[in-house]
Amino acid sequence: PKHKAAKQKQANPSPKDDDTALNLNLPPSPSNIKTMANRGKGYGPPLNNISEAVGNTPLVKISDRICPPGRTIYAKCEYFNPCASVKDRLALAIIEAAEKDGSLKPGQTVVEATSGNTGIAVAMMCAQRGYPCVITMAEPFSIERRKLMRMLGAKVVVTPKAGKGTGMVEKARELAELNGWFLCHQFETDANWKFHYETTGPEIVNDMANLKLDYWVTGYGTGGTFHGAGKYIKEHSPNTKIILAEPGAAAIVGSGIKTERNADGSPQASHPAFQSHPIQGWTPDFIPLVLEKGLDLNLHDELVNIPDGAGVSMAQSLAKNEGILTGISGGATMWAAVETAKHAPEGSVLVAMLPDTGERYLSTPLFASISAEMNEEELAIARSTPSWILEP
């Protein structure tokens, strides 16, 4: 599409663009040339609808406040997607594939089970294309996600905590069978990983074309990013090592125990190695079929367990030190990238996936230490001048 080409052009300024930046008397560093050449140029031709804004997210360098010395880490900031998560790619892929093969009919209700980001993305796509939308979501996930989905016009059916991820999946399947609704099957459909093979993987390889890429670090929810982007990276950058991360409390891949499946590929029961963990959007209580197919390709070179609290602390550090606002899963992925960098050869270059924004975690442990009221230091600043002091 034309807008994609325009956006890509912005990311790769021409010599003329470089001259324009240099005429501003800026230091001739590559970062300044690129940034200033882009400002004011516009996105490209106007888009026909919001789905055309999905993808082409930027890589952002992490400073030495977080990155170990002698190494370079770039963050793939998926919160630049229109509904602020990597799952926008998944929702677009599923809806487009279903429209193309006729399994989704005009006016048919779309239903899916989700921890939140997929539901938000599916609700966005349904709103844009005129499909009624019903989302099933397990009770523990943040209430902000429910509100965002309802804001986008979806109906949200909350399932009991005891049912875990398999419970919300079973509920979605029941509703689809009872009502003749279209079930997205995000955990099973090949459309999931194929879209990452066609977009996420090429974006990373293309944006790193003039740099080496030693490590690519990702977690997994459905496994679509790992499977699709990982497959593309291995084919086009075979020296790149892929680091797959999962919560230490729910190390179901590391357990070596397979998930028993129904005929449609969905899980029969909760995985025996699963325990509750704080990384929302990662590692449901089963191994998704999309993930299993990627594991069967032996795409990853190393499996990293994320300790409790590491995702939260790293997400907070990214916000305070880099101005990068990502969720717990993004913090967990960056933690894995930093730990990998510590033991990587000097000069190594890593790319870490940041799946979503931090704003949909306000009611989670990520913001538990962040108060809405002024603390003593803030009150002291307020009292330092005479006017308009809001005393507690």
Steps between C-alpha positions, in 0.01 A plus 500: 500500500610852426493610864734217595750609240476858619551397859799285407649791307478714812703243688775511235572864413652579164825699465288806434315443827835475680606833349179661628578381852861617477384845393342532846856515643444182699791275591541257207413188701287235327229524766458876460503479121233232498277656765506856375459399137176325590340775703232690320505278191174330588406134515424464130173497303184488715389151602170350392435349844673429831608148402748649253693648794592154632869407486825677410577570864838657588815364657626725782850484648526438874750721682789385717288574805346158432707338225820327618822671382643391168164366378210656310131430561214624284136479609236411241224729626174329410296757691531717187220287352162681498360320807842492663599135484650231277160329502373754247695296245331179614147642487553644152647169380209292631224727372657545156563126461144414607349755264712365217408132551135576575494360852401844633171622353380863483332594825609182679600533866869447573592333831839435657665411832777736606703641785423843362726627224361267234148589613573870468645446154211275388252757632678770299485295181134408555410863564677606182339228285155486655501163679339451841767385747492288815812443710549245778769589752608340825433697819862583606587716200498878540168683503644766266496236227133427554420871477706547185323210327159632604602849383566341159150351496571144614304298754732357766413175679723457806571139598588383855862505613489127575458421129831668406570542128341168404176615659468812289592299188231242577243776556580661164470163325163431665364841398620456141339155472173610660454816294681429173753772572845522340767383746840660440708203624799729568690218670456258208469688171793508257389852400654611831862401439484559124422869549809537722701316234376753242535816715678487837792286385569700182475829691770390744730360232454804274550754779816318611631458144797730557570358845566149621230325700649255747198430721124537470312475832129433543247347734182326393126516545357317202851447363417681176780757524755237599391257226446741210766766560741237629461288187566801276801613704656152493455481122636848424746554786614147584775611740246669727433311822139496619436529874156386616385612845228370731404561865699292745175428686341360184787334316275281290728491194796420721306217662508294181140392560274533197146638506225249424271637231145487372436432132516873418841536667368673811619373840316219674608608848725730699872423471638325810807726518297822497481728801354848526746772395489882468593535132161568344477395137778243533483125549141383538447176693565293188744490209321664206505304175658799321784497753539121483543513123775762544670289766492203262709708257773535766501876452630602841859464612440566868208501745512760779287488816381836631506522882203647686512878510760541224245605236349765725833644613641513147184662359527765772868547417423542130247770586725691740827467307396484134157665484371169359160407643443129455315228687619217722560273200719766339692535826545123517630483143744785562619329818576188294680715243714673764590168664587356159713807420695464825628161387522577127830580325603864505354687203187286492177656367159392630138576412233454767124498441287743705149363441284780638458826690510543875174695516280190517669385823379773736321251726786245500823466702676715239335813646453378859780726626379802301270724703235733359550736795792736564783362711693707755758614246228617262316675783821679593531627142135616508553683829815673379293775334197672657218437252259212444621239744287185515553371850422134572 
